[in-house]
Amino acid sequence: MQYSAMYKLILEKGVDNVDLPQSIAVQVFTEAGILLAKENHFSESAKALAKANNQEELIRLGNYFSKQGRFSVASYYFYHSTDEEIIESSAFRCLENGYYDDSKKLFAKLGRTDMLAFIEANT
């Protein structure tokens, strides 16, 4: 990683607590997001990629984990996506596989109060 000191700072303080100059933010947060995923820090990884506004990498990693059947992990990445179809598909996969909290989070982002009510009534 070109900015290893920045990565260490992100790892120590958390993505939400680090602000970087725009000139390096995209690259640093993208690299940090990929490294965090490799180290199983999925929530922070997704936040870093979202902060970099790297939709392509969010969807790529979400699909990667989804194909492995790791729908809860995939939901972290899809939550930060701007693709509502992908978010909805992930919400239903989480629901079908018993990840109700992840499903509710995704449906809430979409404003799907009907599905939130359904989950509350049936779980």
PyMOL commands that place a pseudoatom at each C-alpha (Angstrom):
pseudoatom trace, name=CA, resn=MET, resi=1, chain=A, elem=C, hetatm=0, pos=[0.000, 0.000, 0.000]
pseudoatom trace, name=CA, resn=GLN, resi=2, chain=A, elem=C, hetatm=0, pos=[1.330, 3.387, -0.990]
pseudoatom trace, name=CA, resn=TYR, resi=3, chain=A, elem=C, hetatm=0, pos=[-0.108, 5.100, 2.103]
pseudoatom trace, name=CA, resn=SER, resi=4, chain=A, elem=C, hetatm=0, pos=[0.621, 2.571, 4.849]
pseudoatom trace, name=CA, resn=ALA, resi=5, chain=A, elem=C, hetatm=0, pos=[0.670, 5.223, 7.590]
pseudoatom trace, name=CA, resn=MET, resi=6, chain=A, elem=C, hetatm=0, pos=[-2.806, 6.335, 6.533]
pseudoatom trace, name=CA, resn=TYR, resi=7, chain=A, elem=C, hetatm=0, pos=[-4.014, 2.733, 6.588]
pseudoatom trace, name=CA, resn=LYS, resi=8, chain=A, elem=C, hetatm=0, pos=[-2.735, 2.317, 10.143]
pseudoatom trace, name=CA, resn=LEU, resi=9, chain=A, elem=C, hetatm=0, pos=[-4.544, 5.500, 11.151]
pseudoatom trace, name=CA, resn=ILE, resi=10, chain=A, elem=C, hetatm=0, pos=[-7.788, 4.234, 9.595]
pseudoatom trace, name=CA, resn=LEU, resi=11, chain=A, elem=C, hetatm=0, pos=[-7.379, 0.886, 11.341]
pseudoatom trace, name=CA, resn=GLU, resi=12, chain=A, elem=C, hetatm=0, pos=[-6.745, 2.539, 14.720]
pseudoatom trace, name=CA, resn=LYS, resi=13, chain=A, elem=C, hetatm=0, pos=[-9.380, 5.279, 14.620]
pseudoatom trace, name=CA, resn=GLY, resi=14, chain=A, elem=C, hetatm=0, pos=[-11.982, 3.721, 12.340]
pseudoatom trace, name=CA, resn=VAL, resi=15, chain=A, elem=C, hetatm=0, pos=[-13.120, 4.932, 8.952]
pseudoatom trace, name=CA, resn=ASP, resi=16, chain=A, elem=C, hetatm=0, pos=[-15.735, 7.301, 10.377]
pseudoatom trace, name=CA, resn=ASN, resi=17, chain=A, elem=C, hetatm=0, pos=[-13.097, 9.151, 12.403]
pseudoatom trace, name=CA, resn=VAL, resi=18, chain=A, elem=C, hetatm=0, pos=[-10.589, 9.831, 9.624]
pseudoatom trace, name=CA, resn=ASP, resi=19, chain=A, elem=C, hetatm=0, pos=[-10.821, 12.685, 7.155]
pseudoatom trace, name=CA, resn=LEU, resi=20, chain=A, elem=C, hetatm=0, pos=[-8.326, 12.961, 4.335]
pseudoatom trace, name=CA, resn=PRO, resi=21, chain=A, elem=C, hetatm=0, pos=[-7.653, 15.544, 1.654]
pseudoatom trace, name=CA, resn=GLN, resi=22, chain=A, elem=C, hetatm=0, pos=[-9.773, 14.854, -1.421]
pseudoatom trace, name=CA, resn=SER, resi=23, chain=A, elem=C, hetatm=0, pos=[-6.617, 14.498, -3.525]
pseudoatom trace, name=CA, resn=ILE, resi=24, chain=A, elem=C, hetatm=0, pos=[-5.719, 11.217, -1.805]
pseudoatom trace, name=CA, resn=ALA, resi=25, chain=A, elem=C, hetatm=0, pos=[-8.998, 10.138, -0.170]
pseudoatom trace, name=CA, resn=VAL, resi=26, chain=A, elem=C, hetatm=0, pos=[-10.296, 7.994, -3.039]
pseudoatom trace, name=CA, resn=GLN, resi=27, chain=A, elem=C, hetatm=0, pos=[-7.096, 6.022, -3.414]
pseudoatom trace, name=CA, resn=VAL, resi=28, chain=A, elem=C, hetatm=0, pos=[-6.397, 5.653, 0.313]
pseudoatom trace, name=CA, resn=PHE, resi=29, chain=A, elem=C, hetatm=0, pos=[-9.945, 4.626, 1.266]
pseudoatom trace, name=CA, resn=THR, resi=30, chain=A, elem=C, hetatm=0, pos=[-10.156, 2.212, -1.680]
pseudoatom trace, name=CA, resn=GLU, resi=31, chain=A, elem=C, hetatm=0, pos=[-6.872, 0.548, -0.750]
pseudoatom trace, name=CA, resn=ALA, resi=32, chain=A, elem=C, hetatm=0, pos=[-7.858, 0.505, 2.910]
pseudoatom trace, name=CA, resn=GLY, resi=33, chain=A, elem=C, hetatm=0, pos=[-11.232, -1.022, 2.042]
pseudoatom trace, name=CA, resn=ILE, resi=34, chain=A, elem=C, hetatm=0, pos=[-9.612, -3.855, 0.127]
pseudoatom trace, name=CA, resn=LEU, resi=35, chain=A, elem=C, hetatm=0, pos=[-7.055, -4.529, 2.871]
pseudoatom trace, name=CA, resn=LEU, resi=36, chain=A, elem=C, hetatm=0, pos=[-9.694, -4.389, 5.598]
pseudoatom trace, name=CA, resn=ALA, resi=37, chain=A, elem=C, hetatm=0, pos=[-11.741, -6.992, 3.694]
pseudoatom trace, name=CA, resn=LYS, resi=38, chain=A, elem=C, hetatm=0, pos=[-8.700, -9.265, 3.480]
pseudoatom trace, name=CA, resn=GLU, resi=39, chain=A, elem=C, hetatm=0, pos=[-8.306, -8.927, 7.257]
pseudoatom trace, name=CA, resn=ASN, resi=40, chain=A, elem=C, hetatm=0, pos=[-12.000, -9.749, 7.867]
pseudoatom trace, name=CA, resn=HIS, resi=41, chain=A, elem=C, hetatm=0, pos=[-12.954, -6.227, 8.977]
pseudoatom trace, name=CA, resn=PHE, resi=42, chain=A, elem=C, hetatm=0, pos=[-15.954, -6.241, 6.651]
pseudoatom trace, name=CA, resn=SER, resi=43, chain=A, elem=C, hetatm=0, pos=[-18.017, -3.425, 8.117]
pseudoatom trace, name=CA, resn=GLU, resi=44, chain=A, elem=C, hetatm=0, pos=[-15.061, -1.028, 8.153]
pseudoatom trace, name=CA, resn=SER, resi=45, chain=A, elem=C, hetatm=0, pos=[-14.056, -2.219, 4.690]
pseudoatom trace, name=CA, resn=ALA, resi=46, chain=A, elem=C, hetatm=0, pos=[-17.466, -1.347, 3.283]
pseudoatom trace, name=CA, resn=LYS, resi=47, chain=A, elem=C, hetatm=0, pos=[-17.410, 2.056, 5.023]
pseudoatom trace, name=CA, resn=ALA, resi=48, chain=A, elem=C, hetatm=0, pos=[-13.981, 2.816, 3.544]
pseudoatom trace, name=CA, resn=LEU, resi=49, chain=A, elem=C, hetatm=0, pos=[-15.110, 1.926, 0.035]
pseudoatom trace, name=CA, resn=ALA, resi=50, chain=A, elem=C, hetatm=0, pos=[-18.247, 4.008, 0.511]
pseudoatom trace, name=CA, resn=LYS, resi=51, chain=A, elem=C, hetatm=0, pos=[-16.141, 6.941, 1.688]
pseudoatom trace, name=CA, resn=ALA, resi=52, chain=A, elem=C, hetatm=0, pos=[-14.083, 6.532, -1.493]
pseudoatom trace, name=CA, resn=ASN, resi=53, chain=A, elem=C, hetatm=0, pos=[-17.395, 6.382, -3.406]
pseudoatom trace, name=CA, resn=ASN, resi=54, chain=A, elem=C, hetatm=0, pos=[-16.069, 3.243, -5.100]
pseudoatom trace, name=CA, resn=GLN, resi=55, chain=A, elem=C, hetatm=0, pos=[-19.349, 1.680, -6.219]
pseudoatom trace, name=CA, resn=GLU, resi=56, chain=A, elem=C, hetatm=0, pos=[-17.606, -0.817, -8.480]
pseudoatom trace, name=CA, resn=GLU, resi=57, chain=A, elem=C, hetatm=0, pos=[-15.559, -2.298, -5.637]
pseudoatom trace, name=CA, resn=LEU, resi=58, chain=A, elem=C, hetatm=0, pos=[-18.544, -2.312, -3.251]
pseudoatom trace, name=CA, resn=ILE, resi=59, chain=A, elem=C, hetatm=0, pos=[-20.549, -4.362, -5.736]
pseudoatom trace, name=CA, resn=ARG, resi=60, chain=A, elem=C, hetatm=0, pos=[-17.600, -6.595, -6.648]
pseudoatom trace, name=CA, resn=LEU, resi=61, chain=A, elem=C, hetatm=0, pos=[-16.949, -7.524, -3.010]
pseudoatom trace, name=CA, resn=GLY, resi=62, chain=A, elem=C, hetatm=0, pos=[-20.667, -7.867, -2.271]
pseudoatom trace, name=CA, resn=ASN, resi=63, chain=A, elem=C, hetatm=0, pos=[-21.012, -10.284, -5.189]
pseudoatom trace, name=CA, resn=TYR, resi=64, chain=A, elem=C, hetatm=0, pos=[-17.887, -12.161, -4.118]
pseudoatom trace, name=CA, resn=PHE, resi=65, chain=A, elem=C, hetatm=0, pos=[-19.259, -12.829, -0.633]
pseudoatom trace, name=CA, resn=SER, resi=66, chain=A, elem=C, hetatm=0, pos=[-22.765, -13.491, -1.927]
pseudoatom trace, name=CA, resn=LYS, resi=67, chain=A, elem=C, hetatm=0, pos=[-21.469, -16.200, -4.280]
pseudoatom trace, name=CA, resn=GLN, resi=68, chain=A, elem=C, hetatm=0, pos=[-19.838, -17.835, -1.250]
pseudoatom trace, name=CA, resn=GLY, resi=69, chain=A, elem=C, hetatm=0, pos=[-23.192, -17.839, 0.533]
pseudoatom trace, name=CA, resn=ARG, resi=70, chain=A, elem=C, hetatm=0, pos=[-21.957, -15.225, 3.013]
pseudoatom trace, name=CA, resn=PHE, resi=71, chain=A, elem=C, hetatm=0, pos=[-25.048, -13.054, 2.626]
pseudoatom trace, name=CA, resn=SER, resi=72, chain=A, elem=C, hetatm=0, pos=[-24.612, -11.178, 5.888]
pseudoatom trace, name=CA, resn=VAL, resi=73, chain=A, elem=C, hetatm=0, pos=[-21.109, -10.056, 4.898]
pseudoatom trace, name=CA, resn=ALA, resi=74, chain=A, elem=C, hetatm=0, pos=[-22.271, -9.202, 1.384]
pseudoatom trace, name=CA, resn=SER, resi=75, chain=A, elem=C, hetatm=0, pos=[-24.988, -6.995, 2.871]
pseudoatom trace, name=CA, resn=TYR, resi=76, chain=A, elem=C, hetatm=0, pos=[-22.352, -4.656, 4.362]
pseudoatom trace, name=CA, resn=TYR, resi=77, chain=A, elem=C, hetatm=0, pos=[-21.134, -3.853, 0.857]
pseudoatom trace, name=CA, resn=PHE, resi=78, chain=A, elem=C, hetatm=0, pos=[-24.514, -3.731, -0.844]
pseudoatom trace, name=CA, resn=TYR, resi=79, chain=A, elem=C, hetatm=0, pos=[-25.875, -1.409, 1.861]
pseudoatom trace, name=CA, resn=HIS, resi=80, chain=A, elem=C, hetatm=0, pos=[-23.427, 1.277, 0.721]
pseudoatom trace, name=CA, resn=SER, resi=81, chain=A, elem=C, hetatm=0, pos=[-24.220, 0.724, -2.955]
pseudoatom trace, name=CA, resn=THR, resi=82, chain=A, elem=C, hetatm=0, pos=[-26.433, 3.104, -4.883]
pseudoatom trace, name=CA, resn=ASP, resi=83, chain=A, elem=C, hetatm=0, pos=[-28.011, 0.268, -6.896]
pseudoatom trace, name=CA, resn=GLU, resi=84, chain=A, elem=C, hetatm=0, pos=[-31.459, -0.264, -5.371]
pseudoatom trace, name=CA, resn=GLU, resi=85, chain=A, elem=C, hetatm=0, pos=[-32.032, -3.551, -7.227]
pseudoatom trace, name=CA, resn=ILE, resi=86, chain=A, elem=C, hetatm=0, pos=[-28.870, -5.025, -5.746]
pseudoatom trace, name=CA, resn=ILE, resi=87, chain=A, elem=C, hetatm=0, pos=[-29.780, -3.748, -2.278]
pseudoatom trace, name=CA, resn=GLU, resi=88, chain=A, elem=C, hetatm=0, pos=[-33.254, -5.284, -2.543]
pseudoatom trace, name=CA, resn=SER, resi=89, chain=A, elem=C, hetatm=0, pos=[-31.914, -8.597, -3.818]
pseudoatom trace, name=CA, resn=SER, resi=90, chain=A, elem=C, hetatm=0, pos=[-29.458, -8.703, -0.918]
pseudoatom trace, name=CA, resn=ALA, resi=91, chain=A, elem=C, hetatm=0, pos=[-32.253, -7.893, 1.546]
pseudoatom trace, name=CA, resn=PHE, resi=92, chain=A, elem=C, hetatm=0, pos=[-34.306, -10.840, 0.304]
pseudoatom trace, name=CA, resn=ARG, resi=93, chain=A, elem=C, hetatm=0, pos=[-31.296, -13.185, 0.393]
pseudoatom trace, name=CA, resn=CYS, resi=94, chain=A, elem=C, hetatm=0, pos=[-30.606, -12.160, 3.978]
pseudoatom trace, name=CA, resn=LEU, resi=95, chain=A, elem=C, hetatm=0, pos=[-34.266, -12.674, 4.864]
pseudoatom trace, name=CA, resn=GLU, resi=96, chain=A, elem=C, hetatm=0, pos=[-34.358, -16.129, 3.247]
pseudoatom trace, name=CA, resn=ASN, resi=97, chain=A, elem=C, hetatm=0, pos=[-31.239, -17.181, 5.146]
pseudoatom trace, name=CA, resn=GLY, resi=98, chain=A, elem=C, hetatm=0, pos=[-32.247, -15.901, 8.564]
pseudoatom trace, name=CA, resn=TYR, resi=99, chain=A, elem=C, hetatm=0, pos=[-30.153, -12.729, 8.716]
pseudoatom trace, name=CA, resn=TYR, resi=100, chain=A, elem=C, hetatm=0, pos=[-33.124, -10.667, 9.836]
pseudoatom trace, name=CA, resn=ASP, resi=101, chain=A, elem=C, hetatm=0, pos=[-31.225, -7.671, 11.218]
pseudoatom trace, name=CA, resn=ASP, resi=102, chain=A, elem=C, hetatm=0, pos=[-29.229, -7.316, 7.992]
pseudoatom trace, name=CA, resn=SER, resi=103, chain=A, elem=C, hetatm=0, pos=[-32.406, -7.683, 5.971]
pseudoatom trace, name=CA, resn=LYS, resi=104, chain=A, elem=C, hetatm=0, pos=[-34.181, -5.017, 8.019]
pseudoatom trace, name=CA, resn=LYS, resi=105, chain=A, elem=C, hetatm=0, pos=[-31.278, -2.619, 7.613]
pseudoatom trace, name=CA, resn=LEU, resi=106, chain=A, elem=C, hetatm=0, pos=[-31.349, -3.007, 3.830]
pseudoatom trace, name=CA, resn=PHE, resi=107, chain=A, elem=C, hetatm=0, pos=[-35.148, -2.720, 3.583]
pseudoatom trace, name=CA, resn=ALA, resi=108, chain=A, elem=C, hetatm=0, pos=[-35.037, 0.370, 5.824]
pseudoatom trace, name=CA, resn=LYS, resi=109, chain=A, elem=C, hetatm=0, pos=[-32.532, 2.004, 3.474]
pseudoatom trace, name=CA, resn=LEU, resi=110, chain=A, elem=C, hetatm=0, pos=[-34.950, 1.362, 0.619]
pseudoatom trace, name=CA, resn=GLY, resi=111, chain=A, elem=C, hetatm=0, pos=[-37.889, 2.691, 2.593]
pseudoatom trace, name=CA, resn=ARG, resi=112, chain=A, elem=C, hetatm=0, pos=[-39.678, -0.654, 2.315]
pseudoatom trace, name=CA, resn=THR, resi=113, chain=A, elem=C, hetatm=0, pos=[-41.904, -0.312, 5.371]
pseudoatom trace, name=CA, resn=ASP, resi=114, chain=A, elem=C, hetatm=0, pos=[-44.067, -3.170, 4.081]
pseudoatom trace, name=CA, resn=MET, resi=115, chain=A, elem=C, hetatm=0, pos=[-41.143, -5.591, 4.346]
pseudoatom trace, name=CA, resn=LEU, resi=116, chain=A, elem=C, hetatm=0, pos=[-40.065, -4.199, 7.711]
pseudoatom trace, name=CA, resn=ALA, resi=117, chain=A, elem=C, hetatm=0, pos=[-43.581, -4.831, 9.034]
pseudoatom trace, name=CA, resn=PHE, resi=118, chain=A, elem=C, hetatm=0, pos=[-43.560, -8.315, 7.513]
pseudoatom trace, name=CA, resn=ILE, resi=119, chain=A, elem=C, hetatm=0, pos=[-40.275, -9.201, 9.230]
pseudoatom trace, name=CA, resn=GLU, resi=120, chain=A, elem=C, hetatm=0, pos=[-41.473, -7.820, 12.568]
pseudoatom trace, name=CA, resn=ALA, resi=121, chain=A, elem=C, hetatm=0, pos=[-44.689, -9.809, 12.344]
pseudoatom trace, name=CA, resn=ASN, resi=122, chain=A, elem=C, hetatm=0, pos=[-43.038, -13.074, 11.333]
pseudoatom trace, name=CA, resn=THR, resi=123, chain=A, elem=C, hetatm=0, pos=[-39.794, -13.342, 13.258]
for i in range(1, 123): cmd.bond("trace and resi %d" % i, "trace and resi %d" % (i + 1))
show_as sticks, trace
zoom trace
